[in-house]
Amino acid sequence: MSQRPPERDELDALLDPLLKFAQEMLRKKGEFFPFGGTINNEGQVGLSAAETGDGRPASQEVIELLVSGMQAQATAGQIRAAAICYDSRFTPEGGKKTDAIAVSLEHRDGDAALVMQPYSKGRFRLTNEDNLKPAVP
């Protein structure tokens, strides 16, 4: 039986607002740009975005800006956990390719996780959201 790392509670605290914001954007807009979140040294969760100057930037460009900013914060000792949330596609075990909210989380004490939450788009909103559960490794 594996032991749950103590920093996993902080990653869980960061995961929830990221998933909720992504779901809200999917309901309202049908899409979302990559965005991030951090936990500072006082334990406060904050969400962040990156601006490229382009109205429809490439997701990878936004992710690279977010990573760069979070690395600078981590190097300065300002944060203890960080995460990036982005729209993705993946194939669940035994299933077919599906849209998913992806959240990559990392803690300064070494714990990391990738959470994929499958979703399907209705005509104008997220559907079956009550049946969606994040799959944390």
VOMARVEX-654236 format. One record per residue: residue in one letter; x, y negated, z negated of N, C-alpha, C in turn. Coordinates in Angstrom, 2 decimals, m for minus. Each point is the difference from the previous one (the first is absolute). Layout:
BEGIN
{'a', {X, Y, Z}, {X, Y, Z}, {X, Y, Z}},
...
***
This chain:
BEGIN
{'m', {0.85, 1.18, 0.00}, {m0.85, m1.18, 0.00}, {0.89, m1.24, 0.00}},
{'s', {m0.26, m0.92, 0.92}, {0.85, m1.18, 0.10}, {m0.46, m1.07, m0.99}},
{'q', {0.95, m0.75, m0.48}, {m0.25, m1.09, m0.95}, {m0.29, m1.27, 0.78}},
{'r', {m1.00, m0.73, m0.36}, {m0.35, m1.26, 0.66}, {0.99, m1.08, m0.46}},
{'p', {0.69, m0.65, 0.95}, {0.94, m1.07, m0.38}, {m0.74, m1.13, m0.72}},
{'p', {0.59, m0.59, m1.04}, {m0.70, m1.05, m0.75}, {m0.32, m1.24, 0.83}},
{'e', {0.81, m0.29, 1.02}, {m0.27, m1.18, 0.82}, {m1.16, 0.21, 0.96}},
{'r', {m0.50, 1.24, 0.10}, {m1.14, 0.27, 0.90}, {m1.24, m0.80, m0.41}},
{'d', {m0.16, m0.27, m1.30}, {m1.15, m0.81, m0.45}, {0.06, m1.40, 0.61}},
{'e', {1.19, m0.57, 0.11}, {0.12, m1.32, 0.62}, {m0.29, 0.07, 1.50}},
{'l', {0.47, 1.06, 0.65}, {m0.31, 0.15, 1.43}, {m1.50, 0.15, 0.20}},
{'d', {m0.66, 0.73, m0.89}, {m1.46, 0.13, 0.08}, {m0.68, m1.36, m0.17}},
{'a', {0.53, m0.83, m0.92}, {m0.58, m1.32, m0.23}, {0.18, m0.89, 1.22}},
{'l', {1.04, 0.23, 0.77}, {0.24, m0.76, 1.22}, {m0.84, 0.52, 1.16}},
{'l', {m0.21, 1.30, 0.04}, {m0.74, 0.64, 1.09}, {m1.44, m0.48, 0.09}},
{'d', {m0.69, m0.08, m1.10}, {m1.43, m0.30, m0.01}, {m0.35, m1.33, 0.69}},
{'p', {0.64, m1.12, m0.36}, {m0.37, m1.25, 0.68}, {0.36, m0.01, 1.48}},
{'l', {1.07, 0.70, 0.38}, {0.36, 0.07, 1.41}, {m1.06, 0.74, 0.80}},
{'l', {m0.43, 1.16, m0.50}, {m1.04, 0.76, 0.70}, {m1.30, m0.79, 0.08}},
{'k', {m0.37, m0.65, m1.09}, {m1.25, m0.76, m0.02}, {0.04, m1.14, 1.02}},
{'f', {1.14, m0.72, 0.07}, {0.09, m1.10, 0.95}, {m0.05, 0.52, 1.44}},
{'a', {0.70, 1.08, 0.30}, {m0.02, 0.58, 1.35}, {m1.42, 0.44, 0.36}},
{'q', {m0.70, 0.64, m0.92}, {m1.38, 0.43, 0.27}, {m0.90, m1.20, 0.25}},
{'e', {0.20, m1.07, m0.77}, {m0.80, m1.21, 0.18}, {0.24, m0.60, 1.39}},
{'m', {1.25, m0.04, 0.42}, {0.32, m0.54, 1.33}, {m0.59, 0.87, 1.10}},
{'l', {0.04, 1.31, m0.17}, {m0.60, 0.89, 0.99}, {m1.51, m0.23, 0.09}},
{'r', {m0.65, m0.18, m1.14}, {m1.44, m0.26, 0.00}, {m0.31, m1.33, 0.67}},
{'k', {0.77, m1.04, m0.32}, {m0.29, m1.35, 0.50}, {0.49, m0.22, 1.43}},
{'k', {1.19, 0.49, 0.31}, {0.64, m0.33, 1.28}, {0.22, 1.19, 0.91}},
{'g', {m0.11, 1.23, m0.54}, {0.24, 1.19, 0.81}, {1.47, 0.33, 0.17}},
{'e', {0.87, m0.79, m0.63}, {1.45, 0.21, 0.08}, {0.68, m0.80, m1.11}},
{'f', {1.31, 0.23, m0.16}, {0.78, m0.84, m0.90}, {1.45, 0.03, 0.44}},
{'f', {0.71, m1.09, m0.29}, {1.42, m0.07, 0.26}, {0.73, 0.57, m1.22}},
{'p', {1.21, 0.49, 0.18}, {0.76, 0.48, m1.16}, {0.12, m1.10, m1.06}},
{'f', {m0.05, 0.41, m1.25}, {0.17, m0.92, m1.12}, {0.66, 0.78, m1.13}},
{'g', {0.42, m0.71, m1.02}, {0.72, 0.67, m1.08}, {m0.51, m0.38, m1.37}},
{'g', {0.61, 0.65, m0.97}, {m0.29, m0.29, m1.39}, {1.22, 0.30, m0.84}},
{'t', {0.11, m0.70, m1.11}, {1.12, 0.21, m0.92}, {m0.50, m0.02, m1.44}},
{'i', {0.81, 0.55, m0.88}, {m0.19, m0.14, m1.44}, {1.25, m0.70, m0.51}},
{'n', {m0.21, m1.16, m0.65}, {1.15, m0.73, m0.51}, {0.44, 0.57, m1.35}},
{'n', {1.00, m0.60, m0.59}, {0.55, 0.51, m1.25}, {m0.94, m0.15, m1.19}},
{'e', {m1.02, m0.83, 0.14}, {m1.01, m0.14, m1.05}, {m1.17, 0.96, 0.20}},
{'g', {0.05, 0.79, 1.05}, {m1.05, 0.98, 0.27}, {m1.15, m0.53, 0.82}},
{'q', {0.12, m1.21, 0.55}, {m1.08, m0.59, 0.78}, {0.07, 0.46, 1.45}},
{'v', {m1.16, 0.36, 0.54}, {m0.11, 0.43, 1.39}, {m0.30, m1.22, 0.87}},
{'g', {0.70, m0.09, 1.12}, {m0.25, m1.06, 0.95}, {m0.03, 0.54, 1.42}},
{'l', {m0.86, m0.54, 0.84}, {m0.06, 0.39, 1.40}, {0.78, m1.02, 0.83}},
{'s', {0.54, 0.44, 1.13}, {0.78, m0.90, 0.84}, {m0.24, 0.29, 1.47}},
{'a', {0.25, m1.01, 0.81}, {m0.12, 0.12, 1.45}, {1.26, m0.59, 0.61}},
{'a', {0.20, 0.26, 1.28}, {1.13, m0.55, 0.72}, {m0.52, m0.71, 1.24}},
{'e', {0.51, m1.17, 0.27}, {m0.42, m0.81, 1.13}, {1.09, 0.00, 1.06}},
{'t', {m0.37, 0.36, 1.21}, {0.98, 0.03, 1.10}, {m0.12, m1.20, 0.91}},
{'g', {m1.10, m0.73, m0.10}, {m0.25, m1.11, 0.91}, {m0.83, 0.41, 1.20}},
{'d', {m0.19, 1.30, 0.16}, {m0.79, 0.55, 1.11}, {m1.39, 0.36, m0.54}},
{'g', {m1.04, m0.34, 0.72}, {m1.36, 0.31, m0.43}, {m0.30, 1.49, m0.06}},
{'r', {0.69, 0.80, 0.82}, {m0.19, 1.46, 0.03}, {1.38, 0.66, m0.01}},
{'p', {0.71, m0.08, m1.13}, {1.36, 0.54, m0.04}, {0.01, 1.53, 0.05}},
{'a', {1.12, 0.53, 0.46}, {0.18, 1.45, m0.02}, {0.11, 0.45, m1.46}},
{'s', {m0.66, 1.10, m0.33}, {0.02, 0.49, m1.38}, {1.41, 0.23, m0.51}},
{'q', {0.87, 0.56, 0.83}, {1.36, 0.28, m0.44}, {0.75, m1.29, m0.38}},
{'e', {m0.26, m1.08, 0.72}, {0.63, m1.28, m0.32}, {m0.45, m0.50, m1.37}},
{'v', {m1.29, 0.12, m0.29}, {m0.53, m0.41, m1.29}, {0.59, 0.87, m1.11}},
{'i', {0.05, 1.30, 0.23}, {0.55, 0.92, m1.00}, {1.46, m0.34, m0.29}},
{'e', {0.79, m0.29, 1.03}, {1.40, m0.35, m0.21}, {0.15, m1.27, m0.83}},
{'l', {m0.86, m0.99, 0.23}, {0.03, m1.22, m0.81}, {m0.36, 0.29, m1.45}},
{'l', {m1.02, 0.82, m0.21}, {m0.40, 0.37, m1.36}, {1.14, 0.73, m0.72}},
{'v', {0.61, 0.97, 0.68}, {1.10, 0.77, m0.60}, {1.15, m0.93, m0.37}},
{'s', {0.35, m0.89, 0.90}, {1.09, m0.94, m0.25}, {m0.27, m0.85, m1.24}},
{'g', {m1.20, m0.54, m0.11}, {m0.36, m0.81, m1.15}, {0.00, 0.79, m1.30}},
{'m', {m0.52, 1.22, 0.06}, {m0.04, 0.84, m1.21}, {1.40, 0.44, m0.41}},
{'q', {0.86, 0.30, 0.97}, {1.38, 0.35, m0.33}, {0.71, m1.16, m0.69}},
{'a', {m0.24, m1.21, 0.47}, {0.60, m1.18, m0.63}, {m0.50, m0.16, m1.44}},
{'q', {m1.30, 0.22, m0.22}, {m0.56, m0.08, m1.35}, {0.59, 1.08, m0.90}},
{'a', {0.13, 1.20, 0.53}, {0.55, 1.11, m0.79}, {1.47, m0.26, m0.35}},
{'t', {0.77, m0.47, 0.97}, {1.42, m0.31, m0.23}, {0.15, m1.08, m1.07}},
{'a', {m0.91, m0.96, m0.01}, {0.02, m1.08, m0.99}, {m0.54, 0.44, m1.35}},
{'g', {m0.49, 1.25, m0.09}, {m0.53, 0.52, m1.26}, {m1.35, m0.58, m0.36}},
{'q', {m0.77, m0.45, 0.98}, {m1.29, m0.64, m0.26}, {m1.18, 0.96, m0.01}},
{'i', {0.15, 1.17, 0.60}, {m1.11, 0.97, 0.07}, {0.48, 1.37, m0.41}},
{'r', {m0.95, 0.81, m0.45}, {0.34, 1.38, m0.36}, {m0.70, 1.03, 0.87}},
{'a', {m0.96, m0.45, 0.83}, {m0.66, 0.91, 0.93}, {m0.48, m0.80, 1.20}},
{'a', {m0.04, 0.67, 1.15}, {m0.45, m0.65, 1.23}, {m0.72, 1.01, 0.87}},
{'a', {m0.89, m0.52, 0.84}, {m0.75, 0.87, 0.91}, {m0.35, m0.76, 1.27}},
{'i', {m0.11, 0.74, 1.08}, {m0.46, m0.57, 1.26}, {m1.17, 0.85, 0.49}},
{'c', {m1.05, m0.68, 0.41}, {m1.22, 0.64, 0.47}, {m0.16, m0.31, 1.49}},
{'y', {m0.29, 1.03, 0.79}, {m0.14, m0.19, 1.44}, {m0.98, 1.01, 0.57}},
{'d', {m0.54, m0.34, 1.16}, {m0.93, 0.87, 0.70}, {0.82, 1.04, 0.76}},
{'s', {m0.41, 1.25, m0.08}, {0.78, 1.08, 0.60}, {m0.92, 1.07, 0.57}},
{'r', {0.61, 1.00, 0.58}, {m0.71, 1.21, 0.45}, {0.84, 1.18, m0.46}},
{'f', {m0.66, 1.05, m0.43}, {0.72, 1.21, m0.37}, {m0.89, 1.21, 0.19}},
{'t', {0.62, 1.14, m0.05}, {m0.72, 1.25, 0.16}, {0.04, 0.75, m1.33}},
{'p', {m1.13, 0.08, m0.71}, {m0.02, 0.76, m1.24}, {0.19, 1.49, 0.27}},
{'e', {0.46, 0.70, m0.98}, {0.24, 1.43, 0.16}, {m1.29, 0.70, 0.46}},
{'g', {0.10, 0.69, 1.12}, {m1.14, 0.73, 0.53}, {m1.06, m0.88, 0.66}},
{'g', {0.30, m1.27, 0.19}, {m1.00, m0.90, 0.57}, {0.45, m0.61, 1.30}},
{'k', {m0.73, m1.02, 0.41}, {0.37, m0.72, 1.22}, {0.41, m1.43, m0.36}},
{'k', {0.70, m0.64, 0.91}, {0.53, m1.35, m0.23}, {m1.13, m0.94, m0.38}},
{'t', {0.26, m0.84, m1.01}, {m1.01, m0.91, m0.50}, {0.64, m1.32, m0.40}},
{'d', {m0.81, m1.06, m0.05}, {0.45, m1.28, m0.53}, {0.20, 0.15, m1.50}},
{'a', {0.95, m0.78, m0.54}, {0.25, 0.06, m1.44}, {0.58, m1.32, m0.48}},
{'i', {m0.32, m0.32, m1.23}, {0.68, m1.07, m0.71}, {1.23, 0.65, m0.61}},
{'a', {1.18, m0.51, 0.34}, {1.25, 0.53, m0.54}, {0.56, m1.00, m1.00}},
{'v', {0.46, 0.52, m1.14}, {0.63, m0.84, m1.01}, {1.31, 0.67, m0.41}},
{'s', {1.10, m0.71, 0.25}, {1.33, 0.47, m0.39}, {0.39, m0.75, m1.26}},
{'l', {0.21, 0.75, m1.09}, {0.28, m0.59, m1.31}, {1.39, 0.42, m0.48}},
{'e', {0.65, m0.92, m0.71}, {1.33, 0.31, m0.54}, {0.20, m0.74, m1.31}},
{'h', {0.58, 0.70, m0.98}, {0.29, m0.57, m1.31}, {1.50, m0.09, m0.20}},
{'r', {0.46, m1.02, m0.70}, {1.45, m0.17, m0.19}, {0.62, 1.15, m0.79}},
{'d', {m0.81, 0.74, m0.75}, {0.52, 1.14, m0.75}, {0.08, 1.26, 0.85}},
{'g', {m0.27, m0.13, 1.30}, {0.24, 1.10, 0.92}, {m1.21, 0.74, 0.51}},
{'d', {m1.16, m0.18, m0.59}, {m1.18, 0.71, 0.49}, {m0.51, m0.66, 1.27}},
{'a', {m0.43, 0.81, 0.94}, {m0.56, m0.51, 1.25}, {m1.12, 0.92, 0.45}},
{'a', {m0.94, m0.55, 0.75}, {m1.12, 0.79, 0.50}, {m0.53, m0.62, 1.29}},
{'l', {m0.54, 0.83, 0.84}, {m0.72, m0.44, 1.19}, {m1.41, 0.54, m0.13}},
{'v', {m0.98, m0.90, m0.01}, {m1.40, 0.38, m0.13}, {m0.69, m0.26, 1.33}},
{'m', {m0.72, 1.00, 0.49}, {m0.77, m0.13, 1.24}, {m1.47, 0.19, m0.36}},
{'q', {m0.82, m1.01, 0.28}, {m1.43, 0.10, m0.26}, {m0.73, m0.03, 1.34}},
{'p', {m0.46, 1.15, 0.47}, {m0.71, 0.05, 1.28}, {m1.28, m0.85, m0.05}},
{'y', {m0.34, m0.55, 1.14}, {m1.26, m0.72, 0.12}, {m0.49, 0.15, 1.43}},
{'s', {m1.29, m0.25, 0.18}, {m0.54, m0.05, 1.36}, {m0.73, m1.32, 0.14}},
{'k', {0.12, m0.58, 1.16}, {m0.64, m1.30, 0.24}, {m1.42, 0.21, 0.50}},
{'g', {m0.92, m0.67, m0.65}, {m1.35, m0.06, 0.52}, {m0.02, m1.12, 1.04}},
{'r', {m1.14, m0.31, 0.49}, {m0.05, m1.06, 1.00}, {0.55, m1.32, m0.53}},
{'f', {m0.36, m0.35, m1.23}, {0.48, m1.27, m0.57}, {0.55, 0.14, m1.40}},
{'r', {0.12, 1.21, m0.52}, {0.48, 0.13, m1.37}, {0.61, 1.36, m0.25}},
{'l', {0.69, 0.11, m1.12}, {0.56, 1.26, m0.44}, {m1.15, 0.93, m0.37}},
{'t', {0.09, 1.26, 0.41}, {m1.06, 0.95, m0.32}, {0.54, 1.07, m0.93}},
{'n', {m0.88, 0.66, m0.70}, {0.35, 1.10, m0.91}, {1.01, m0.41, m1.06}},
{'e', {0.01, m1.28, m0.41}, {1.01, m0.44, m0.94}, {m0.14, 0.67, m1.36}},
{'d', {m1.20, 0.40, m0.38}, {m0.15, 0.66, m1.29}, {0.64, 1.39, m0.01}},
{'n', {0.19, 0.59, 1.17}, {0.60, 1.33, 0.08}, {1.52, m0.04, 0.16}},
{'l', {0.56, m1.20, 0.16}, {1.44, m0.11, 0.23}, {0.75, m0.04, m1.32}},
{'k', {0.95, 0.86, m0.14}, {0.85, 0.04, m1.19}, {1.44, m0.03, 0.45}},
{'p', {0.84, m0.85, m0.63}, {1.41, m0.02, 0.39}, {0.67, 1.32, m0.33}},
{'a', {0.91, 0.42, 0.86}, {0.73, 1.23, m0.19}, {1.40, m0.33, m0.49}},
{'v', {0.18, m0.07, m1.31}, {1.31, m0.33, m0.58}, {0.79, 1.30, m0.15}},
{'p', {1.25, m0.01, 0.52}, {0.79, 1.22, m0.12}, {0.38, 0.31, m1.43}},
***
